[in-house]
């Protein structure tokens, strides 16, 4: 005797449909995860589906009764089936959260390393600038001192040269005055010849 699928009880029929839907969805997710990211598909609930026809075996009536799965039966079915899918989804969610946490931690460590590197380089550049600034200031002071020393030396040399020139002029003037006095006193002109 051939058994009709509609002869199953409400709970057995709903469980069979849910198990089939779960198996199909699992296969689709495994095949689809290789090519695309996980997308949530709406779960089709038997109460939302079209009503099913079932012949009554109790009364052996030939007419078909229209039966729909009640929400209570639907919840029982969902609890039984969705435990596995929820468990898989929970595992997937936990894995995803763990991976995202690892990525964020790695990213934060990278950012902190970059910040430390940046701060170190900025500090080194500032120290180098301060050293160069101090060196420049020191070199400027040295150059200024060197300039002042040169000016003092030039002034000293120029003063010495002026005094020598002044003494030479006075000496020559006195020599000329002496000769002119000598000429006046003798009234003769003495001519000095500077011939070779």
Backbone as JSON Lines, residues from 0, in Angstrom:
{"i":0,"aa":"X","n":[0.83,-1.16,0.0],"ca":[0.0,0.0,0.0],"c":[0.88,1.23,0.0]}
{"i":1,"aa":"X","n":[0.6,2.11,-0.87],"ca":[1.37,3.33,-1.04],"c":[0.92,4.34,0.01]}
{"i":2,"aa":"X","n":[1.93,4.94,0.68],"ca":[1.61,5.91,1.72],"c":[1.67,7.31,1.13]}
{"i":3,"aa":"X","n":[0.69,8.08,1.32],"ca":[0.59,9.43,0.8],"c":[1.25,10.38,1.8]}
{"i":4,"aa":"X","n":[1.96,11.4,1.28],"ca":[2.64,12.32,2.19],"c":[1.65,13.14,2.99]}
{"i":5,"aa":"X","n":[0.44,13.22,2.47],"ca":[-0.57,14.0,3.19],"c":[-1.17,13.21,4.34]}
{"i":6,"aa":"X","n":[-0.84,11.93,4.42],"ca":[-1.37,11.12,5.5],"c":[-0.6,11.34,6.79]}
{"i":7,"aa":"X","n":[0.53,12.01,6.74],"ca":[1.32,12.27,7.94],"c":[0.56,13.22,8.84]}
{"i":8,"aa":"X","n":[0.87,13.19,10.12],"ca":[0.25,14.11,11.06],"c":[0.79,15.53,10.83]}
{"i":9,"aa":"X","n":[0.12,16.51,11.43],"ca":[0.51,17.91,11.25],"c":[1.96,18.15,11.64]}
{"i":10,"aa":"X","n":[2.38,17.65,12.77],"ca":[3.74,17.88,13.26],"c":[4.77,17.19,12.4]}
{"i":11,"aa":"X","n":[4.46,15.94,11.97],"ca":[5.41,15.2,11.15],"c":[5.56,15.86,9.78]}
{"i":12,"aa":"X","n":[4.47,16.3,9.23],"ca":[4.49,16.93,7.91],"c":[5.28,18.25,7.96]}
{"i":13,"aa":"X","n":[5.03,19.03,8.97],"ca":[5.73,20.31,9.11],"c":[7.22,20.07,9.34]}
{"i":14,"aa":"X","n":[7.58,19.06,10.12],"ca":[8.98,18.75,10.37],"c":[9.67,18.31,9.09]}
{"i":15,"aa":"X","n":[8.98,17.52,8.28],"ca":[9.55,17.05,7.01],"c":[9.81,18.22,6.08]}
{"i":16,"aa":"X","n":[8.86,19.14,5.98],"ca":[9.03,20.32,5.12],"c":[10.18,21.19,5.63]}
{"i":17,"aa":"X","n":[10.23,21.38,6.92],"ca":[11.28,22.22,7.49],"c":[12.64,21.59,7.29]}
{"i":18,"aa":"X","n":[12.76,20.27,7.47],"ca":[14.04,19.6,7.28],"c":[14.5,19.72,5.84]}
{"i":19,"aa":"X","n":[13.56,19.57,4.91],"ca":[13.9,19.71,3.49],"c":[14.36,21.14,3.18]}
{"i":20,"aa":"X","n":[13.64,22.12,3.7],"ca":[14.01,23.51,3.47],"c":[15.38,23.81,4.07]}
{"i":21,"aa":"X","n":[15.64,23.28,5.25],"ca":[16.93,23.51,5.89],"c":[18.06,22.9,5.08]}
{"i":22,"aa":"X","n":[17.86,21.67,4.58],"ca":[18.89,20.99,3.8],"c":[19.18,21.77,2.52]}
{"i":23,"aa":"X","n":[18.12,22.23,1.85],"ca":[18.3,22.99,0.61],"c":[19.04,24.29,0.9]}
{"i":24,"aa":"X","n":[18.65,24.96,1.94],"ca":[19.29,26.25,2.29],"c":[20.75,26.05,2.65]}
{"i":25,"aa":"X","n":[21.07,24.99,3.4],"ca":[22.46,24.72,3.77],"c":[23.3,24.47,2.53]}
{"i":26,"aa":"X","n":[22.76,23.69,1.6],"ca":[23.49,23.43,0.35],"c":[23.71,24.71,-0.43]}
{"i":27,"aa":"X","n":[22.68,25.55,-0.52],"ca":[22.81,26.81,-1.26],"c":[23.82,27.74,-0.59]}
{"i":28,"aa":"X","n":[23.81,27.77,0.73],"ca":[24.76,28.65,1.44],"c":[26.19,28.17,1.24]}
{"i":29,"aa":"X","n":[26.4,26.86,1.32],"ca":[27.75,26.33,1.12],"c":[28.22,26.59,-0.3]}
{"i":30,"aa":"X","n":[27.36,26.41,-1.26],"ca":[27.75,26.66,-2.65],"c":[27.9,28.15,-2.92]}
{"i":31,"aa":"X","n":[27.04,28.95,-2.35],"ca":[27.06,30.39,-2.6],"c":[28.17,31.11,-1.86]}
{"i":32,"aa":"X","n":[28.64,30.56,-0.74],"ca":[29.65,31.26,0.05],"c":[30.99,31.3,-0.67]}
{"i":33,"aa":"X","n":[31.2,30.39,-1.62],"ca":[32.44,30.42,-2.38],"c":[32.49,31.6,-3.33]}
{"i":34,"aa":"X","n":[31.34,32.06,-3.78],"ca":[31.32,33.09,-4.83],"c":[30.78,34.43,-4.36]}
{"i":35,"aa":"X","n":[30.07,34.46,-3.28],"ca":[29.49,35.72,-2.84],"c":[29.43,35.75,-1.32]}
{"i":36,"aa":"X","n":[29.23,36.92,-0.81],"ca":[29.13,37.06,0.63],"c":[27.79,36.53,1.09]}
{"i":37,"aa":"X","n":[27.73,36.24,2.36],"ca":[26.52,35.66,2.93],"c":[25.41,36.69,2.93]}
{"i":38,"aa":"X","n":[24.29,36.31,2.38],"ca":[23.11,37.18,2.4],"c":[22.02,36.46,3.16]}
{"i":39,"aa":"X","n":[21.29,37.17,3.92],"ca":[20.21,36.56,4.69],"c":[19.0,36.39,3.79]}
{"i":40,"aa":"X","n":[18.55,35.17,3.73],"ca":[17.35,34.88,2.95],"c":[16.19,34.74,3.92]}
{"i":41,"aa":"X","n":[15.06,35.21,3.53],"ca":[13.92,35.07,4.44],"c":[13.51,33.61,4.57]}
{"i":42,"aa":"X","n":[13.2,33.2,5.77],"ca":[12.75,31.84,6.02],"c":[11.28,31.77,5.66]}
{"i":43,"aa":"X","n":[10.95,30.82,4.83],"ca":[9.55,30.65,4.44],"c":[8.89,29.81,5.5]}
{"i":44,"aa":"X","n":[7.91,30.35,6.1],"ca":[7.19,29.64,7.15],"c":[5.97,28.97,6.53]}
{"i":45,"aa":"X","n":[5.69,27.78,6.97],"ca":[4.55,27.08,6.38],"c":[3.23,27.81,6.57]}
{"i":46,"aa":"X","n":[3.08,28.57,7.63],"ca":[1.82,29.29,7.83],"c":[1.66,30.38,6.78]}
{"i":47,"aa":"X","n":[2.77,30.89,6.27],"ca":[2.71,31.93,5.25],"c":[2.53,31.33,3.86]}
{"i":48,"aa":"X","n":[2.81,30.04,3.73],"ca":[2.69,29.39,2.44],"c":[1.21,29.14,2.13]}
{"i":49,"aa":"X","n":[1.0,28.68,0.96],"ca":[-0.38,28.39,0.56],"c":[-0.92,27.22,1.38]}
{"i":50,"aa":"X","n":[-2.19,27.2,1.65],"ca":[-2.76,26.09,2.41],"c":[-2.56,24.78,1.68]}
{"i":51,"aa":"X","n":[-2.43,23.68,2.44],"ca":[-2.18,22.37,1.84],"c":[-3.45,21.52,1.92]}
{"i":52,"aa":"X","n":[-3.56,20.66,0.95],"ca":[-4.71,19.75,0.93],"c":[-4.31,18.44,1.56]}
{"i":53,"aa":"X","n":[-5.24,17.92,2.33],"ca":[-4.96,16.65,2.99],"c":[-6.26,15.87,3.08]}
{"i":54,"aa":"X","n":[-6.15,14.62,2.74],"ca":[-7.36,13.79,2.89],"c":[-7.39,13.27,4.31]}
{"i":55,"aa":"X","n":[-8.53,13.24,4.84],"ca":[-8.68,12.8,6.21],"c":[-8.72,11.29,6.23]}
{"i":56,"aa":"X","n":[-7.86,10.69,7.05],"ca":[-7.82,9.24,7.15],"c":[-8.73,8.77,8.27]}
{"i":57,"aa":"X","n":[-9.07,9.65,9.15],"ca":[-9.92,9.27,10.28],"c":[-11.34,8.99,9.81]}
{"i":58,"aa":"X","n":[-11.88,9.86,9.04],"ca":[-13.26,9.71,8.61],"c":[-13.36,9.0,7.27]}
{"i":59,"aa":"X","n":[-12.27,8.82,6.61],"ca":[-12.19,8.21,5.29],"c":[-13.1,8.91,4.31]}
{"i":60,"aa":"X","n":[-13.09,10.21,4.41],"ca":[-13.89,10.98,3.47],"c":[-13.08,11.15,2.21]}
{"i":61,"aa":"X","n":[-13.73,11.2,1.12],"ca":[-13.05,11.4,-0.15],"c":[-12.83,12.88,-0.43]}
{"i":62,"aa":"X","n":[-13.56,13.7,0.21],"ca":[-13.36,15.13,-0.04],"c":[-12.09,15.59,0.67]}
{"i":63,"aa":"X","n":[-11.45,16.53,0.08],"ca":[-10.18,17.05,0.64],"c":[-10.46,18.19,1.59]}
{"i":64,"aa":"X","n":[-9.76,18.2,2.67],"ca":[-9.88,19.3,3.61],"c":[-8.71,20.26,3.39]}
{"i":65,"aa":"X","n":[-8.98,21.52,3.55],"ca":[-7.91,22.51,3.44],"c":[-7.37,22.72,4.84]}
{"i":66,"aa":"X","n":[-6.08,22.46,4.98],"ca":[-5.44,22.54,6.29],"c":[-4.29,23.53,6.2]}
{"i":67,"aa":"X","n":[-4.15,24.37,7.17],"ca":[-2.97,25.23,7.24],"c":[-2.3,24.99,8.57]}
{"i":68,"aa":"X","n":[-1.01,25.17,8.61],"ca":[-0.26,24.91,9.83],"c":[-0.46,26.09,10.76]}
{"i":69,"aa":"X","n":[-0.79,25.8,11.97],"ca":[-1.07,26.85,12.95],"c":[0.25,27.46,13.43]}
{"i":70,"aa":"X","n":[0.18,28.65,13.98],"ca":[1.4,29.28,14.5],"c":[2.04,28.48,15.63]}
{"i":71,"aa":"X","n":[1.27,27.77,16.42],"ca":[1.86,26.98,17.51],"c":[2.7,25.86,16.92]}
{"i":72,"aa":"X","n":[2.17,25.18,15.93],"ca":[2.92,24.11,15.27],"c":[4.13,24.7,14.56]}
{"i":73,"aa":"X","n":[3.95,25.87,13.98],"ca":[5.04,26.54,13.28],"c":[6.18,26.85,14.25]}
{"i":74,"aa":"X","n":[5.86,27.34,15.44],"ca":[6.88,27.65,16.43],"c":[7.62,26.39,16.86]}
{"i":75,"aa":"X","n":[6.88,25.31,17.07],"ca":[7.52,24.06,17.46],"c":[8.48,23.61,16.37]}
{"i":76,"aa":"X","n":[8.03,23.73,15.12],"ca":[8.87,23.32,14.0],"c":[10.1,24.21,13.92]}
{"i":77,"aa":"X","n":[9.92,25.51,14.06],"ca":[11.03,26.44,13.97],"c":[12.03,26.22,15.1]}
{"i":78,"aa":"X","n":[11.53,25.88,16.28],"ca":[12.44,25.63,17.4],"c":[13.32,24.43,17.12]}
{"i":79,"aa":"X","n":[12.72,23.39,16.6],"ca":[13.48,22.18,16.32],"c":[14.47,22.38,15.2]}
{"i":80,"aa":"X","n":[14.06,23.03,14.16],"ca":[14.91,23.17,12.98],"c":[15.86,24.35,13.13]}
{"i":81,"aa":"X","n":[15.34,25.42,13.69],"ca":[16.16,26.62,13.73],"c":[17.28,26.53,14.74]}
{"i":82,"aa":"X","n":[17.25,25.55,15.61],"ca":[18.37,25.4,16.54],"c":[19.65,25.17,15.76]}
{"i":83,"aa":"X","n":[19.57,24.28,14.78],"ca":[20.75,24.0,13.97],"c":[21.16,25.21,13.14]}
{"i":84,"aa":"X","n":[20.16,25.83,12.51],"ca":[20.49,26.98,11.68],"c":[20.92,28.16,12.53]}
{"i":85,"aa":"X","n":[20.26,28.33,13.7],"ca":[20.68,29.41,14.59],"c":[22.07,29.15,15.12]}
{"i":86,"aa":"X","n":[22.34,27.89,15.42],"ca":[23.67,27.53,15.91],"c":[24.71,27.83,14.83]}
{"i":87,"aa":"X","n":[24.38,27.47,13.59],"ca":[25.31,27.75,12.48],"c":[25.45,29.26,12.29]}
{"i":88,"aa":"X","n":[24.32,29.97,12.36],"ca":[24.38,31.42,12.21],"c":[25.14,32.04,13.38]}
{"i":89,"aa":"X","n":[24.92,31.51,14.58],"ca":[25.65,32.03,15.74],"c":[27.15,31.8,15.58]}
{"i":90,"aa":"X","n":[27.5,30.61,15.1],"ca":[28.92,30.32,14.87],"c":[29.48,31.25,13.81]}
{"i":91,"aa":"X","n":[28.71,31.45,12.74],"ca":[29.17,32.35,11.66],"c":[29.29,33.77,12.18]}
{"i":92,"aa":"X","n":[28.3,34.2,12.96],"ca":[28.36,35.55,13.52],"c":[29.54,35.68,14.48]}
{"i":93,"aa":"X","n":[29.76,34.66,15.3],"ca":[30.88,34.7,16.25],"c":[32.2,34.74,15.5]}
{"i":94,"aa":"X","n":[32.32,33.91,14.45],"ca":[33.55,33.91,13.64],"c":[33.76,35.26,12.99]}
{"i":95,"aa":"X","n":[32.67,35.8,12.41],"ca":[32.77,37.11,11.77],"c":[33.2,38.18,12.77]}
{"i":96,"aa":"X","n":[32.59,38.18,13.94],"ca":[32.94,39.17,14.96],"c":[34.39,38.99,15.4]}
{"i":97,"aa":"X","n":[34.82,37.73,15.55],"ca":[36.21,37.47,15.96],"c":[37.18,37.98,14.89]}
{"i":98,"aa":"X","n":[36.86,37.7,13.62],"ca":[37.74,38.16,12.54],"c":[37.78,39.67,12.46]}
{"i":99,"aa":"X","n":[36.62,40.3,12.61],"ca":[36.57,41.77,12.58],"c":[37.34,42.33,13.76]}
{"i":100,"aa":"X","n":[37.21,41.69,14.93],"ca":[37.95,42.15,16.1],"c":[39.46,42.04,15.87]}
{"i":101,"aa":"X","n":[39.89,40.92,15.25],"ca":[41.31,40.74,14.94],"c":[41.78,41.82,13.97]}
{"i":102,"aa":"X","n":[40.98,42.07,12.94],"ca":[41.34,43.08,11.94],"c":[41.44,44.45,12.6]}
{"i":103,"aa":"X","n":[40.45,44.78,13.43],"ca":[40.47,46.09,14.1],"c":[41.65,46.2,15.05]}
{"i":104,"aa":"X","n":[41.94,45.11,15.78],"ca":[43.09,45.13,16.7],"c":[44.37,45.33,15.92]}
{"i":105,"aa":"X","n":[44.52,44.59,14.8],"ca":[45.71,44.74,13.96],"c":[45.8,46.15,13.4]}
{"i":106,"aa":"X","n":[44.64,46.69,12.99],"ca":[44.6,48.06,12.47],"c":[44.97,49.07,13.55]}
{"i":107,"aa":"X","n":[44.44,48.87,14.76],"ca":[44.76,49.78,15.86],"c":[46.24,49.72,16.21]}
{"i":108,"aa":"X","n":[46.8,48.49,16.21],"ca":[48.23,48.35,16.48],"c":[49.05,49.05,15.4]}
{"i":109,"aa":"X","n":[48.62,48.91,14.15],"ca":[49.32,49.57,13.06],"c":[49.24,51.08,13.21]}
{"i":110,"aa":"X","n":[48.05,51.58,13.54],"ca":[47.9,53.02,13.72],"c":[48.74,53.52,14.89]}
{"i":111,"aa":"X","n":[48.78,52.76,15.98],"ca":[49.6,53.2,17.13],"c":[51.08,53.15,16.77]}
{"i":112,"aa":"X","n":[51.49,52.14,16.0],"ca":[52.89,52.08,15.56],"c":[53.21,53.25,14.64]}
{"i":113,"aa":"X","n":[52.29,53.57,13.73],"ca":[52.5,54.71,12.84],"c":[52.55,56.01,13.63]}
{"i":114,"aa":"X","n":[51.69,56.15,14.62],"ca":[51.69,57.35,15.44],"c":[53.0,57.46,16.22]}
{"i":115,"aa":"X","n":[53.46,56.34,16.78],"ca":[54.73,56.35,17.51],"c":[55.88,56.71,16.58]}
{"i":116,"aa":"X","n":[55.89,56.12,15.38],"ca":[56.92,56.44,14.39],"c":[56.87,57.91,14.02]}
{"i":117,"aa":"X","n":[55.67,58.41,13.77],"ca":[55.49,59.82,13.39],"c":[55.99,60.74,14.5]}
{"i":118,"aa":"X","n":[55.6,60.44,15.74],"ca":[56.02,61.27,16.86],"c":[57.54,61.22,17.05]}
{"i":119,"aa":"X","n":[58.11,60.03,16.89],"ca":[59.57,59.89,17.04],"c":[60.29,60.71,15.96]}
{"i":120,"aa":"X","n":[59.83,60.58,14.72],"ca":[60.47,61.32,13.63],"c":[60.31,62.82,13.81]}
{"i":121,"aa":"X","n":[59.13,63.26,14.24],"ca":[58.92,64.68,14.47],"c":[59.83,65.18,15.59]}
{"i":122,"aa":"X","n":[59.96,64.39,16.66],"ca":[60.8,64.79,17.78],"c":[62.26,64.85,17.34]}
{"i":123,"aa":"X","n":[62.71,63.86,16.55],"ca":[64.08,63.87,16.06],"c":[64.32,65.07,15.15]}
{"i":124,"aa":"X","n":[63.35,65.38,14.28],"ca":[63.49,66.52,13.39],"c":[63.54,67.82,14.19]}
{"i":125,"aa":"X","n":[62.71,67.91,15.23],"ca":[62.72,69.11,16.08],"c":[64.05,69.25,16.8]}
{"i":126,"aa":"X","n":[64.57,68.14,17.36],"ca":[65.86,68.18,18.03],"c":[66.97,68.58,17.06]}
{"i":127,"aa":"X","n":[66.92,68.02,15.85],"ca":[67.94,68.36,14.85],"c":[67.83,69.84,14.48]}
{"i":128,"aa":"X","n":[66.6,70.34,14.35],"ca":[66.41,71.76,14.04],"c":[66.94,72.62,15.17]}
{"i":129,"aa":"X","n":[66.69,72.21,16.42],"ca":[67.19,72.97,17.57],"c":[68.71,72.96,17.59]}
{"i":130,"aa":"X","n":[69.31,71.78,17.32],"ca":[70.77,71.71,17.27],"c":[71.32,72.62,16.18]}
{"i":131,"aa":"X","n":[70.71,72.54,15.0],"ca":[71.18,73.4,13.91],"c":[70.96,74.87,14.23]}
{"i":132,"aa":"X","n":[69.83,75.15,14.86],"ca":[69.57,76.54,15.26],"c":[70.62,77.0,16.25]}
{"i":133,"aa":"X","n":[70.94,76.12,17.24],"ca":[71.99,76.47,18.2],"c":[73.34,76.61,17.5]}
{"i":134,"aa":"X","n":[73.61,75.7,16.55],"ca":[74.85,75.79,15.8],"c":[74.89,77.07,14.98]}
{"i":135,"aa":"X","n":[73.76,77.42,14.37],"ca":[73.69,78.64,13.59],"c":[73.89,79.85,14.49]}
{"i":136,"aa":"X","n":[73.22,79.83,15.66],"ca":[73.38,80.93,16.6],"c":[74.83,81.02,17.08]}
{"i":137,"aa":"X","n":[75.43,79.86,17.37],"ca":[76.82,79.85,17.8],"c":[77.73,80.34,16.68]}
{"i":138,"aa":"X","n":[77.47,79.85,15.46],"ca":[78.27,80.3,14.31],"c":[78.06,81.8,14.08]}
{"i":139,"aa":"X","n":[76.83,82.28,14.26],"ca":[76.55,83.71,14.11],"c":[77.32,84.51,15.16]}
{"i":140,"aa":"X","n":[77.31,84.01,16.41],"ca":[78.07,84.69,17.46],"c":[79.56,84.69,17.13]}
{"i":141,"aa":"X","n":[80.07,83.53,16.68],"ca":[81.48,83.45,16.31],"c":[81.8,84.41,15.17]}
{"i":142,"aa":"X","n":[80.93,84.39,14.15],"ca":[81.14,85.29,13.02],"c":[81.09,86.75,13.45]}
{"i":143,"aa":"X","n":[80.15,87.07,14.33],"ca":[80.05,88.44,14.82],"c":[81.3,88.82,15.62]}
{"i":144,"aa":"X","n":[81.76,87.89,16.45],"ca":[82.98,88.15,17.21],"c":[84.18,88.28,16.28]}
{"i":145,"aa":"X","n":[84.23,87.38,15.28],"ca":[85.31,87.46,14.3],"c":[85.26,88.79,13.55]}
{"i":146,"aa":"X","n":[84.06,89.22,13.2],"ca":[83.89,90.51,12.52],"c":[84.35,91.66,13.41]}
{"i":147,"aa":"X","n":[83.94,91.61,14.67],"ca":[84.37,92.66,15.6],"c":[85.88,92.66,15.77]}
{"i":148,"aa":"X","n":[86.47,91.47,15.87],"ca":[87.93,91.38,15.99],"c":[88.62,91.95,14.74]}
{"i":149,"aa":"X","n":[88.09,91.63,13.58],"ca":[88.66,92.15,12.33],"c":[88.57,93.66,12.3]}
{"i":150,"aa":"X","n":[87.38,94.18,12.65],"ca":[87.21,95.64,12.66],"c":[88.18,96.29,13.64]}
{"i":151,"aa":"X","n":[88.35,95.68,14.81],"ca":[89.28,96.23,15.8],"c":[90.71,96.2,15.24]}
{"i":152,"aa":"X","n":[91.08,95.08,14.61],"ca":[92.42,94.97,14.03],"c":[92.61,96.0,12.92]}
{"i":153,"aa":"X","n":[91.58,96.14,12.07],"ca":[91.66,97.12,10.98],"c":[91.78,98.53,11.56]}
{"i":154,"aa":"X","n":[90.98,98.82,12.58],"ca":[91.06,100.13,13.23],"c":[92.46,100.34,13.81]}
{"i":155,"aa":"X","n":[92.99,99.32,14.47],"ca":[94.32,99.43,15.07],"c":[95.39,99.67,14.0]}
{"i":156,"aa":"X","n":[95.3,98.89,12.9],"ca":[96.27,99.05,11.82],"c":[96.12,100.43,11.17]}
{"i":157,"aa":"X","n":[94.89,100.84,10.93],"ca":[94.65,102.14,10.3],"c":[95.13,103.26,11.22]}
{"i":158,"aa":"X","n":[94.91,103.11,12.52],"ca":[95.37,104.12,13.47],"c":[96.89,104.18,13.47]}
{"i":159,"aa":"X","n":[97.51,103.01,13.46],"ca":[98.98,102.97,13.41],"c":[99.51,103.59,12.13]}
{"i":160,"aa":"X","n":[98.85,103.26,11.0],"ca":[99.28,103.82,9.72],"c":[99.09,105.33,9.72]}
{"i":161,"aa":"X","n":[97.98,105.81,10.29],"ca":[97.74,107.26,10.37],"c":[98.82,107.95,11.21]}
{"i":162,"aa":"X","n":[99.12,107.35,12.33],"ca":[100.15,107.97,13.19],"c":[101.5,107.97,12.48]}
{"i":163,"aa":"X","n":[101.83,106.87,11.79],"ca":[103.1,106.83,11.04],"c":[103.09,107.89,9.93]}
{"i":164,"aa":"X","n":[101.95,107.98,9.21],"ca":[101.87,108.98,8.14],"c":[101.98,110.39,8.72]}
{"i":165,"aa":"X","n":[101.37,110.59,9.87],"ca":[101.41,111.9,10.52],"c":[102.84,112.21,10.97]}
{"i":166,"aa":"X","n":[103.51,111.23,11.53],"ca":[104.9,111.43,11.95],"c":[105.79,111.68,10.74]}
{"i":167,"aa":"X","n":[105.58,110.96,9.68],"ca":[106.38,111.15,8.47],"c":[106.14,112.54,7.92]}
{"i":168,"aa":"X","n":[104.87,112.96,7.89],"ca":[104.57,114.3,7.39],"c":[105.25,115.35,8.25]}
{"i":169,"aa":"X","n":[105.15,115.19,9.56],"ca":[105.81,116.15,10.44],"c":[107.33,116.15,10.24]}
{"i":170,"aa":"X","n":[107.88,114.98,10.1],"ca":[109.33,114.87,9.89],"c":[109.73,115.57,8.59]}
{"i":171,"aa":"X","n":[108.97,115.29,7.54],"ca":[109.28,115.92,6.25],"c":[109.09,117.44,6.35]}
{"i":172,"aa":"X","n":[108.04,117.87,7.0],"ca":[107.82,119.31,7.15],"c":[108.95,119.96,7.96]}
{"i":173,"aa":"X","n":[109.35,119.3,9.01],"ca":[110.47,119.86,9.79],"c":[111.74,119.88,8.97]}
{"i":174,"aa":"X","n":[111.94,118.86,8.17],"ca":[113.12,118.85,7.31],"c":[113.06,120.0,6.33]}
{"i":175,"aa":"X","n":[111.93,120.22,5.73],"ca":[111.76,121.31,4.77],"c":[111.94,122.66,5.48]}
{"i":176,"aa":"X","n":[111.39,122.81,6.66],"ca":[111.52,124.06,7.4],"c":[112.98,124.32,7.78]}
{"i":177,"aa":"X","n":[113.65,123.25,8.17],"ca":[115.07,123.4,8.52],"c":[115.88,123.85,7.31]}
{"i":178,"aa":"X","n":[115.6,123.23,6.18],"ca":[116.33,123.61,4.97],"c":[115.98,125.04,4.57]}
{"i":179,"aa":"X","n":[114.71,125.38,4.67],"ca":[114.33,126.74,4.31],"c":[114.96,127.75,5.28]}
{"i":180,"aa":"X","n":[115.05,127.39,6.55],"ca":[115.73,128.26,7.51],"c":[117.21,128.35,7.19]}
{"i":181,"aa":"X","n":[117.8,127.28,6.81],"ca":[119.21,127.26,6.47],"c":[119.45,128.11,5.23]}
{"i":182,"aa":"X","n":[118.55,127.99,4.28],"ca":[118.68,128.78,3.06],"c":[118.5,130.27,3.41]}
{"i":183,"aa":"X","n":[117.63,130.58,4.23],"ca":[117.4,131.97,4.6],"c":[118.62,132.53,5.36]}
{"i":184,"aa":"X","n":[119.15,131.68,6.19],"ca":[120.29,132.18,6.96],"c":[121.53,132.33,6.08]}
{"i":185,"aa":"X","n":[121.8,131.55,5.16],"ca":[122.96,131.63,4.31],"c":[122.66,132.41,3.05]}
{"i":186,"aa":"X","n":[121.58,132.58,2.71],"ca":[121.08,133.25,1.52],"c":[121.67,132.66,0.26]}
{"i":187,"aa":"X","n":[122.07,131.48,0.36],"ca":[122.53,130.81,-0.85],"c":[121.64,129.63,-1.08]}
{"i":188,"aa":"X","n":[121.43,129.36,-2.26],"ca":[120.6,128.22,-2.58],"c":[121.46,126.99,-2.76]}
{"i":189,"aa":"X","n":[121.25,126.07,-1.98],"ca":[121.94,124.8,-2.16],"c":[121.0,123.88,-2.94]}
{"i":190,"aa":"X","n":[121.51,123.43,-3.98],"ca":[120.68,122.58,-4.84],"c":[121.15,121.17,-4.65]}
{"i":191,"aa":"X","n":[120.27,120.39,-4.33],"ca":[120.6,118.96,-4.23],"c":[120.2,118.29,-5.51]}
{"i":192,"aa":"X","n":[121.11,117.57,-6.0],"ca":[120.86,116.89,-7.26],"c":[120.6,115.42,-6.96]}
{"i":193,"aa":"X","n":[119.55,114.99,-7.42],"ca":[119.19,113.57,-7.22],"c":[119.43,112.78,-8.52]}
{"i":194,"aa":"X","n":[120.62,112.95,-9.06],"ca":[120.94,112.25,-10.3],"c":[121.66,110.95,-10.01]}
{"i":195,"aa":"X","n":[121.55,110.13,-10.89],"ca":[122.23,108.84,-10.75],"c":[123.46,108.8,-11.51]}
